[in-house]
Amino acid sequence: MKAMETEGGAVENWREARRSRILAAAVELFASRGFVQVQMDDVARLAGMGKPTLYRYFPSKAELFLAAFDSLLDGLDTKLQDISTAPLPPRQQIAEMVHALVMGLADQIATLRYLEGESPALAGRWRLAYRRRRETILSHLRKVVEAGIAASDFEEVDLEVVPALIMGMVRGGLVGSTASALRTAAAAQELVLGGLLKRPQ
């Protein structure tokens, strides 16, 4: 019985590893080419498997895209968690978080703009996935802002409103601008730090 359980676990691990390979390939391709330019053949090729195998895991490009977005949000969550626990001053932590948010979401927001016109249902599912993860992202931002206030590095600000404003600014900046992600990140960092840093009395 024990051997069967071990064998079952090995099969599950092998399946999970294959799924992770597919998602890693999809994240890379969707980020570099956008939704329209990526074909399932491209993902299968990059993942090193046949297209029929790919379809056993993801029945359509839309499902793969949403799973890749969820995987990207997992990575972004981990990155923000790492920044929030790093031994850095709060001002550096918040600057790095803003940069991570802009760079992580830039390609996704560009794809969302396309989907809103061509596939509103898929755009709606993207927004739902984003909303499900929003509170976790806000909690990372809130933690660093709170630490900055406690260290007298930041002004006293509303801990419910300010993290949401930071998220809204990042998303709004990416939707409403044609500037590069790096320029957007730099401008967002400047605005956030300008508003948070404590002014001399």
N, C-alpha and C positions, 0 to 999 in steps of 0.2 A: 504493500500500500504506500509506503514511504517513497519508494522508487517512482511510483506513478505520480505522486504529488510533485516530486522534484522535476520529473520530466514535463509535467504540465506547467510548472513555473518557468522552466527553460523555454518552452514554446511561447509563453506569454512575454517573457523578456525579449525573445527574438522578434516577436510581432511589434512590441513597443519600440524596439530599436529601429525596425524598418519604418514604422510610422514617424519616428523622430527624424529619420533621414529624409523622408518625403517632405515633412514640414520645414526642415532647414533649407532644402532646395527651393521650396515654394516661397519662403520668406525672402530669400536672396533674389529670386527672379522677380517677384512682385515689387520689391523695393527698387530694383534697377530698371525695370521695364514698364511697370504699371500693369493694371489688370488686363487691358485689352491686348497688349502685345504678348502676353504669356499664353502659351498653349500647353495642354496636358502632356504632349510629347516632350516639350522642353523640360518640364519638371521630372518626368520619368527618366529622361536622359541624364540630367544632372544628379538625380538620386541613385542612378545606376541600376535601374530595373525596367521591366517592360510596362507598357501602358496598361495592359489588363490587370497587372498586379496593383498598379496605382488606383485603378477604378474599384478594386476590392476594398480599399481603405476610404476612398473619397469618391462618391458617385458622380460628382460634377465639379466643374471649375469653381462655381460659386461656393460650394461646401468647402473646397480646399482653401479658397481665399479667406473665408471666415475662420477656418481652423488656423491658418497661418497668422491671421490678425490676432487671434487669441494667444498663439504662441509668442508673438511679438510683445503683447501686453504682459505675458509672464516674464519675459526677459527684461522689460522696462520696469516692472515691479521689483524684480531682484536687484536691478541696478540702483533704483531709488532707495531700496532698503540698505544696500551696501553703503551708499553715500550718507544716509542718515545715521549710520552707526560708525562711520569712519572718524578717526581722531582729528577732525578738522574744525576750524572756527565756523560758526553758523553762517557767516556771510559767504564763505567759500562753498559750504554745503548747498546753500540755496542757489548760488550761481551755477553749480554743477548740476543740480536737479533741473533747473530751467533749461540748461543746455541739453540734458538727456531727454527731456520731454519734447523739445523742438526737433531734435535729430531723430528721435524714435517715431514721431508722428508725422513728420513732413511728407514722406511719400504716401502715407495712408490718407492724409487729408487731400492730396492731389487726386488720388484715386476716387475718394468720396465725391469730389466735385464732378467727376465724370459719371459716376454711378447715379447721382441724383437726376441726371438728364436721361440716362439710358436704361437704368434698372432701379427704379425707386424702391422696389421691394427689397433688393439686396442692400441698398443704401440704408433702409430702415433697420435691417438686421445688423448692419455694421454699427449703427448708432446704439442699438440695444446692447451689443457686446461691449461697447465703450462705456455705456452707462453702468453696466454691471461691475466694471473695474474702477470706476471713478472714485468711489469712496475710499478704496485702498490707497490710491494715488494721493488723494487729499490728505489722508492720515499721515503719510510720509512728509508732505509739505508742512502740515500743521505741527508735527513733532519738531522740525527744525526751526520754524518760526517761533515756537514756544521756547525752545532752548536759547534762541537769540535774544528774546525778551528777558529771560531769566538771567542771562549773562550781561544784561544792559548794553547789548550790541545793537538791538533793534528797538524801534519805537514801540510803545504799547499799541497793539492793533487788535482788531476783532479776529479771533482765531477761527471763527466759523466762516466769516466772509472772505478774508484775505486769501487763504489757500484756493478757494473757488474762483476768486478774481484772477489769480495767477494762472490757473488752468484755462479759464475763459480767454485770457489775453493770449496765451500760447496758441490755442485753437483758432481764435479769431484772427490772429496775426498770420497764421498759415493759410487760412481760407481767403483772407482779403488782400494778400500781397503776392507779388510775383518775384520778390527778392529771394535770394538763395537762403537755404536753411541756416547757414552759418551767420549771415547778416541778420536774419530774424532772431537767432539765438542771442547774438551780441546785443541787439536792441532790447530784447526782452530782459536780459540780465541787467542792463543799465537801468531800465525802468523799475524793475523789482527792487534792486539794491538802493536806488535813489529814494524809493518810497519807504523802505524798511529801516535803513541805517539811522542810528540815533544822531540827531543834530546837536552840536555844542549848545549849551545853555547860554 
